[in-house]
Amino acid sequence: MPDSVILYQHDTVTLCQEKHYLHLTWQGTIELETYQEVLNLALKVVQEKHIHQFLIDQRNLEFVGIEAQAWLTVHWFPKLEKVTPQKAHMAIVRSKKLFVKVASETVARRLNRDRDFCQINYFEDITTAQNWLSTSPSEG
């Protein structure tokens, strides 16, 4: 069985089986429907495979709308909290776009203020993000 299985191609969602994390690669401008479809698929995989670690590559992400940010905060994260028995760890590789950086960090601050089920760290490159995930606790 290969280490990585691509689950969604448009904005790539890959299950890294050996290291047991979900790798989401966002690129360009994302329509709300695509964003919801990708993240709902991710929830299904999280629940089926008991995933609690995420590598989120935003380096080539150009824009995510306010509606998508609101949906993520209000709908997706509460669902993630219900299906993740352990504390989630998210390693986010920053976008080059200032608006995306600010939007992502705003969602993270709001999430960290309101809930304590998810640890989010930001990185400048994939290797450092992967290293952080590999040293993150597997429980709690």
N, C-alpha and C positions, 0 to 999 in steps of 0.2 A: 504494500500500500504506500503511495507517495506521501511525503511529509506534508505537502500542501495541496489542498483541493479548492479550486475556484468555484464559488457558489453563485456568484453574480458577476456579470461581465461589464456592464456599462460603467459604473464606478465600482471597481473591483472589491469584492468581499472574498477573502481567502481564509479557510480554516487551516491553521498551522497545527497539524495533529500532534507532531512530536513534541512541540513546545507548549501545546494546549492553549493557544490564544487565537482570537479572531482578528484578522488584519483587514482594516477598511482603508481603501485608497480612494480619496476624493479628488476630482479634477474638474476644472472649468467652472461653469455656472450650473448649479443644480436646481432643477425644478422641484417644487414641493412634492409632487406625486412620486418622483423618482426617489427623493430623500426618504419619504415614508415607506416606500416599497423596500428599499435597501435595509433600512433600520428595522422594519418589521420582520424581514428575513433573518436579520441578525438576532433578534429576540427568539425566534424559533430555534435557531442553532444553539444559542445560549442555553435554552431550556433542555433541548434534546441531548446536548453534549456536555452539559454542566460546565460551561465556560464562564470564567469570571475575569479573564484578562483580555485587554484590547490594545492593539497597536493601530492608531488612527493617523494615517498619513495625509496631512492637509497641505503639503508643500506646493501642490499645483492647483489648489482650490482657489478659484477666483472670487466666488460670491455665493453666499447662502442668504436667502431672504429672511426677513423678520418673522414671517409666518412659520418658516421651518424652525427657526430658533425657538419660537413660542411653543410649537408642537413638541419639540424635543424636550423642553423643560416641563411642560404641563402634562404631556401624555406618555412619551417614551420612557423617560427616566423612572417614573413611578412603576411602569410595567417591568422595567429591568430590575428594579428593586425587589419586586415580587418573585421573579423567576431566578434570581441569583441568590443561592443560599449562603454564599460567602461574600466578603467585601470585594467589590469590583475594583480592578486596577486598570487605569487607562493611561497609556503613554501616547501623548499627542505630539506629532512632529509638526511644528508650526508652519503655517502658510507664509508666503512671501508678501501677501497683501495685508496691509494694515487693518482694513475693515474686518477681514476674516479673523485676524489675530484678536482684535478687540472683542468681536462678537463671541468667539470661542471662550475667551477668558471670562467674559461677563456671565455666560451660561455656567461655567465652572464655579465661579464665585457664588452665584445664586444657589447652585446645587450644594456646594460645601456648607453654605450658611443654613440651608433648610433641611439637609439630610446628611447622615453620616454613614452611608453604605458604599461610598465610592471615593477612591483616591485618584486624583488626576494630576499628572505631572507633564510638563511641557519640555520638549527637546528640540534641538536644532538639526539632528540627523537621526537616521533609522538605527544605526548601530548602537548609539547611546540609549535610545528608547528600548531596543531589544534587550540590552544588557540590564536595564532597570527592571524590565518585566521578569527576566530570568532570576533576579534576586528578590523580587517581591514575594511576600509570604504566600503560601498556597492556601492558607485559610485565614478567616477573620478579617 
